[in-house]
Amino acid sequence: GDVHGDVEAMLGCLRIAKMVNEAGDWIGGTSHFVQLGDIMDRGDNEKSCVDWLFHLKRQAAAAGGAVHILIGNHEVMNVDMDFRYVTPGSWEGWADQKKSGTLMVNIADSVASLGYPAYMKERVSAFRPGGTTSKLLSHMPCVVQIGDSVFVHGGLRIKHVEYGLEKLNRETAAWLEGAPRFKAAEKPSCLDQQDSPVWARLYSVPKPKRSSGEELDEVLRRMNAKRMVVGHTPQLRGINAFVTETGAEVWRCDTGMSSGMMSGPLECLEVLADGTVHVLTVDGVVPADVRSGDVDDKEMMDVCDVDTGLCTPTPEDLELLNLTQQGGVVEKGTVVGPERIPLSLSAAETAEVARLIGVDDKSLAIQPRLTFILEQLIADAISRQDKTLTKKTVKDMLRMVVGRKAVEDEREHINKEVERIIQADVKSLVGSKAQK
């Protein structure tokens, strides 16, 4: 699961799985070990984690085994210069100790770090596409399939399979590798989408929707696989599986083990050659059926419902909504420093929620009801010239008015309506509000 800069937790898991000895060297023989991404952010020892994993990759290959290190959303964020989750002790130590011998490469490093504070320059130069660390990340695929198991950080949808998973891996690697070999390579657009392979959470909520289960069935059928293995979304019950009516499985392996998350249990998923699945813990081996199915799912809380900062918002949710002019459009907000996302609504937003509860018409069907509330919410934001409103804040406010389930079920409708309303004539929208 997700490492998030905690090298001791990572090595603890590897020892539980008998992949490394006490010194941290490979003893896994011909086994395959998969790390599901999100090595970066939230902890001070990211570089040690990366270096150790690639050290093990070389050792495993020499022994006839393999280490597969996947890319997660936090790796993508760092290459995008989104450093909100970088801890104070993680800014330095990224400088390449080797002399490149190429003046143009050194110039590129300097240009990439222009405009950033001095303490950020090493990290900016290392993580920019074509930087030393970004080139290392280019060896981390988005998706890998081993036998009848598919591994990905967030989750795969049918559209990703249709796009081509090897194509996605190649394009992502080229973007990360950068110049001079792939000077013109662009970031695959799907990596920023809410349901991209590194951001998707549809299979990781305690009780996935029926439609999600049906999509999982189809994805695995097309890939001739039995199970998908994901990280990304912390699981309060430890590693566990959602199993569809047809028997397809998705194993959710992010236990929040990093001290930068919630210091969750050290656990690993073991898939044997004959298809037997176990969960390996510090207390021993747990059979798959103990962690599968609907046991206690209805009572399990989704950590992403509680605004603790444990679940990283997608780039789309952090877009600043331009409400200051007619025909306002959505524009991306850029946050490059270690600032944290506010964990609560502002006083003005809290007051707005109270007003929306008062005008909410519960007799309407859910989509017209949400549209009416959104029009009121955005009109009020325009009136007070709010320059900090994001889609995440809009959804947080909606949850307090109509409830979590309605917001999650109607996420696509909400996103479309927010953009439709903002792109409409905002002056007439404010005028119509004033007449009510």
MOSUL-V862758 format. One record per residue. N is the residue number from 1. RES is the residue in one small letter. SS is DSSP state (H for helix, E for strand, L for the rest). PHI is phi in whole degrees, 0 to 359 (* if undefined). D_CENTER is the distance of its C-alpha to the mean C-alpha in Angstrom with 1 decimal. Layout:
n=[N;N]
res=[RES;RES]
ss=[SS;SS]
phi=[PHI;PHI]
d_center=[D_CENTER;D_CENTER]
This chain:
n=[1;2;3;4;5;6;7;8;9;10;11;12;13;14;15;16;17;18;19;20;21;22;23;24;25;26;27;28;29;30;31;32;33;34;35;36;37;38;39;40;41;42;43;44;45;46;47;48;49;50;51;52;53;54;55;56;57;58;59;60;61;62;63;64;65;66;67;68;69;70;71;72;73;74;75;76;77;78;79;80;81;82;83;84;85;86;87;88;89;90;91;92;93;94;95;96;97;98;99;100;101;102;103;104;105;106;107;108;109;110;111;112;113;114;115;116;117;118;119;120;121;122;123;124;125;126;127;128;129;130;131;132;133;134;135;136;137;138;139;140;141;142;143;144;145;146;147;148;149;150;151;152;153;154;155;156;157;158;159;160;161;162;163;164;165;166;167;168;169;170;171;172;173;174;175;176;177;178;179;180;181;182;183;184;185;186;187;188;189;190;191;192;193;194;195;196;197;198;199;200;201;202;203;204;205;206;207;208;209;210;211;212;213;214;215;216;217;218;219;220;221;222;223;224;225;226;227;228;229;230;231;232;233;234;235;236;237;238;239;240;241;242;243;244;245;246;247;248;249;250;251;252;253;254;255;256;257;258;259;260;261;262;263;264;265;266;267;268;269;270;271;272;273;274;275;276;277;278;279;280;281;282;283;284;285;286;287;288;289;290;291;292;293;294;295;296;297;298;299;300;301;302;303;304;305;306;307;308;309;310;311;312;313;314;315;316;317;318;319;320;321;322;323;324;325;326;327;328;329;330;331;332;333;334;335;336;337;338;339;340;341;342;343;344;345;346;347;348;349;350;351;352;353;354;355;356;357;358;359;360;361;362;363;364;365;366;367;368;369;370;371;372;373;374;375;376;377;378;379;380;381;382;383;384;385;386;387;388;389;390;391;392;393;394;395;396;397;398;399;400;401;402;403;404;405;406;407;408;409;410;411;412;413;414;415;416;417;418;419;420;421;422;423;424;425;426;427;428;429;430;431;432;433;434;435;436]
res=[g;d;v;h;g;d;v;e;a;m;l;g;c;l;r;i;a;k;m;v;n;e;a;g;d;w;i;g;g;t;s;h;f;v;q;l;g;d;i;m;d;r;g;d;n;e;k;s;c;v;d;w;l;f;h;l;k;r;q;a;a;a;a;g;g;a;v;h;i;l;i;g;n;h;e;v;m;n;v;d;m;d;f;r;y;v;t;p;g;s;w;e;g;w;a;d;q;k;k;s;g;t;l;m;v;n;i;a;d;s;v;a;s;l;g;y;p;a;y;m;k;e;r;v;s;a;f;r;p;g;g;t;t;s;k;l;l;s;h;m;p;c;v;v;q;i;g;d;s;v;f;v;h;g;g;l;r;i;k;h;v;e;y;g;l;e;k;l;n;r;e;t;a;a;w;l;e;g;a;p;r;f;k;a;a;e;k;p;s;c;l;d;q;q;d;s;p;v;w;a;r;l;y;s;v;p;k;p;k;r;s;s;g;e;e;l;d;e;v;l;r;r;m;n;a;k;r;m;v;v;g;h;t;p;q;l;r;g;i;n;a;f;v;t;e;t;g;a;e;v;w;r;c;d;t;g;m;s;s;g;m;m;s;g;p;l;e;c;l;e;v;l;a;d;g;t;v;h;v;l;t;v;d;g;v;v;p;a;d;v;r;s;g;d;v;d;d;k;e;m;m;d;v;c;d;v;d;t;g;l;c;t;p;t;p;e;d;l;e;l;l;n;l;t;q;q;g;g;v;v;e;k;g;t;v;v;g;p;e;r;i;p;l;s;l;s;a;a;e;t;a;e;v;a;r;l;i;g;v;d;d;k;s;l;a;i;q;p;r;l;t;f;i;l;e;q;l;i;a;d;a;i;s;r;q;d;k;t;l;t;k;k;t;v;k;d;m;l;r;m;v;v;g;r;k;a;v;e;d;e;r;e;h;i;n;k;e;v;e;r;i;i;q;a;d;v;k;s;l;v;g;s;k;a;q;k]
ss=[L;L;L;L;L;L;H;H;H;H;H;H;H;H;H;H;L;L;L;E;L;L;L;L;L;E;L;L;L;L;L;E;E;E;E;L;L;L;L;L;L;L;L;L;L;H;H;H;H;H;H;H;H;H;H;H;H;H;H;H;H;H;L;L;L;E;E;E;E;L;L;L;H;H;H;H;H;H;H;L;L;L;L;L;L;L;L;H;H;H;L;L;L;L;L;L;L;L;L;L;L;L;H;H;H;H;H;H;H;H;H;H;L;L;L;L;L;H;H;H;H;H;H;H;H;H;H;L;L;L;L;H;H;H;H;H;H;L;L;L;L;L;E;E;E;E;L;L;E;E;E;E;L;L;L;L;L;H;H;H;H;H;H;L;H;H;H;H;H;H;H;H;H;H;H;H;H;L;L;L;L;L;L;L;L;L;L;L;H;H;H;H;L;L;L;L;L;L;L;L;L;L;L;L;L;L;L;L;L;H;H;H;H;H;H;H;H;H;H;H;H;H;L;L;L;L;E;E;E;E;L;L;L;L;L;L;L;L;L;E;E;E;E;L;L;L;L;L;E;E;E;E;L;L;L;L;L;L;L;L;L;L;L;L;L;L;E;E;E;E;E;L;L;L;L;L;E;E;E;E;E;L;L;E;E;E;E;H;H;H;H;E;L;L;L;L;H;H;H;L;L;L;H;H;H;L;L;L;L;L;L;L;L;L;L;L;L;L;L;E;E;L;L;L;L;L;L;L;L;E;E;L;L;L;L;L;L;L;L;L;L;L;L;L;L;L;H;H;H;H;H;H;H;H;H;H;H;H;H;L;L;L;L;L;L;H;H;H;H;H;H;H;H;H;H;H;H;H;H;H;H;H;H;L;L;L;L;L;L;E;H;H;H;H;H;H;H;H;H;H;H;H;L;H;H;H;H;H;H;L;H;H;H;H;H;H;H;H;H;H;H;H;H;L;L;H;H;H;H;H;H;H;H;H;L;L]
phi=[*;290;268;46;69;250;292;292;296;299;293;300;295;297;288;302;278;59;268;226;269;297;281;89;266;294;229;279;59;268;293;255;244;242;258;272;98;60;280;277;74;73;217;279;251;303;296;298;297;297;299;293;297;287;297;294;300;292;296;296;299;294;268;91;259;203;243;251;250;269;267;244;297;285;293;299;301;293;293;280;65;264;251;298;254;285;275;304;273;247;279;257;99;263;295;286;285;272;284;291;77;241;301;295;294;295;296;299;301;295;296;299;266;298;88;259;301;302;291;264;298;301;292;302;296;287;263;301;308;95;287;299;286;299;297;293;296;296;269;252;287;283;220;220;242;236;61;259;241;247;245;202;294;259;162;250;250;303;297;288;295;293;295;110;287;293;298;298;299;295;293;294;299;295;299;288;298;64;289;272;292;234;300;263;292;251;293;304;298;290;294;267;289;302;250;290;303;262;243;299;231;298;265;251;290;307;230;301;294;303;297;292;297;294;292;300;307;289;300;292;298;294;263;53;234;256;215;247;238;228;241;78;249;302;248;289;262;77;302;207;237;262;240;281;297;269;98;291;238;232;265;260;246;275;266;64;290;295;295;278;253;225;48;289;294;277;217;226;266;246;241;278;299;273;93;292;241;227;252;265;232;294;262;129;267;250;298;302;294;288;250;244;83;268;304;62;298;293;267;281;275;274;298;285;282;259;281;260;87;288;256;289;295;288;305;296;290;264;297;284;267;279;249;262;212;300;67;305;244;278;229;285;273;250;237;251;265;276;298;262;288;304;268;212;285;288;300;295;290;296;296;295;301;299;293;295;299;290;259;300;257;285;281;283;297;299;291;299;298;296;299;300;295;298;298;295;299;289;299;295;296;296;299;266;55;289;253;239;289;238;298;299;296;303;291;299;292;299;301;284;263;249;101;298;299;297;292;293;292;249;304;295;299;297;300;294;291;301;292;297;295;293;281;282;286;292;294;291;295;294;297;295;293;293;280;281]
d_center=[12.2;10.1;12.9;11.9;15.4;17.5;19.9;22.3;19.8;18.7;22.4;23.3;21.2;22.7;26.1;25.7;25.0;28.0;26.2;27.5;30.7;31.2;31.2;27.7;29.2;28.5;30.7;28.7;31.3;30.3;27.2;23.8;21.0;17.3;14.6;11.2;9.3;8.0;11.6;11.4;11.7;13.2;16.1;19.2;19.5;16.7;19.4;21.3;18.5;18.1;21.8;22.5;20.2;21.9;25.2;24.6;23.7;27.2;29.0;27.6;28.7;32.1;32.4;31.6;28.1;24.7;21.4;18.4;15.5;12.4;10.0;6.3;4.1;6.5;9.3;9.0;9.1;12.1;13.8;13.5;15.3;12.8;14.0;13.5;12.3;14.9;17.6;21.3;22.3;19.8;21.2;24.1;24.7;22.9;26.2;27.4;30.7;32.2;34.2;32.9;36.5;35.2;36.0;33.6;30.6;31.6;32.1;28.7;27.2;29.4;28.6;24.8;25.2;27.7;27.1;24.9;26.4;28.1;25.8;22.8;24.6;24.1;20.3;20.4;22.9;21.0;17.6;19.1;19.2;22.3;22.1;22.8;19.4;17.8;20.5;19.6;16.0;17.7;18.8;15.4;14.9;12.0;14.1;17.2;19.8;22.3;25.1;24.0;20.5;17.5;14.5;11.0;7.5;6.4;9.9;12.8;14.9;18.5;18.1;16.0;18.8;21.3;19.9;20.3;17.9;20.2;20.4;16.6;16.8;19.9;18.7;15.6;17.9;20.5;18.4;17.5;21.1;22.5;26.2;28.8;27.9;25.4;26.4;25.7;22.4;19.8;16.1;15.5;15.0;12.8;9.8;9.5;10.3;8.8;9.4;8.8;8.6;5.2;3.9;7.0;8.2;11.9;13.0;11.6;13.6;16.9;18.9;17.4;19.6;22.4;21.2;17.9;20.1;22.3;19.6;18.6;22.3;22.7;19.8;21.2;24.7;24.2;22.8;25.6;23.2;23.5;20.0;16.3;14.5;10.8;8.8;5.5;7.8;10.8;14.0;17.2;19.5;18.2;17.4;18.5;18.9;19.2;22.2;23.4;27.0;27.6;26.2;22.9;20.4;16.7;16.2;13.4;13.5;11.3;14.3;13.1;15.8;15.4;18.0;15.5;13.7;16.4;18.4;17.9;20.1;20.3;20.0;19.6;19.9;23.1;24.0;27.7;29.5;31.2;28.0;28.4;25.2;25.2;23.0;24.3;24.6;26.7;29.3;29.6;28.6;27.3;28.2;25.6;27.4;27.1;23.3;23.3;24.2;24.6;25.9;25.2;22.3;24.0;24.3;20.8;18.8;15.2;13.8;11.6;15.1;16.3;15.5;15.2;12.3;10.6;7.7;6.3;7.7;7.0;9.8;11.9;12.1;13.2;15.9;19.2;21.7;25.0;27.6;30.5;32.3;33.5;31.2;28.3;25.2;21.5;20.6;17.5;17.7;17.4;16.6;17.2;18.4;17.4;18.0;16.1;15.2;18.2;17.9;20.8;22.6;25.4;29.0;29.4;26.3;27.6;31.0;29.6;28.0;31.5;33.1;30.8;31.5;35.2;35.1;32.7;34.7;33.8;36.3;34.2;31.9;28.3;27.4;30.5;29.9;26.4;27.8;30.7;28.6;26.3;29.5;30.9;27.7;27.4;31.2;31.3;28.6;30.7;33.8;32.5;31.1;27.6;25.7;22.6;21.5;17.9;16.6;14.7;18.1;19.8;17.8;18.4;22.1;22.3;21.1;24.1;26.4;25.7;23.5;20.0;20.8;22.3;19.3;16.8;19.4;20.2;16.9;18.1;21.5;20.4;18.5;21.6;24.0;22.5;22.9;26.3;27.6;26.6;28.1;31.3;34.3;33.0;36.6;37.9;35.0;36.0;39.6;39.2;37.6;40.5;43.0;41.7]
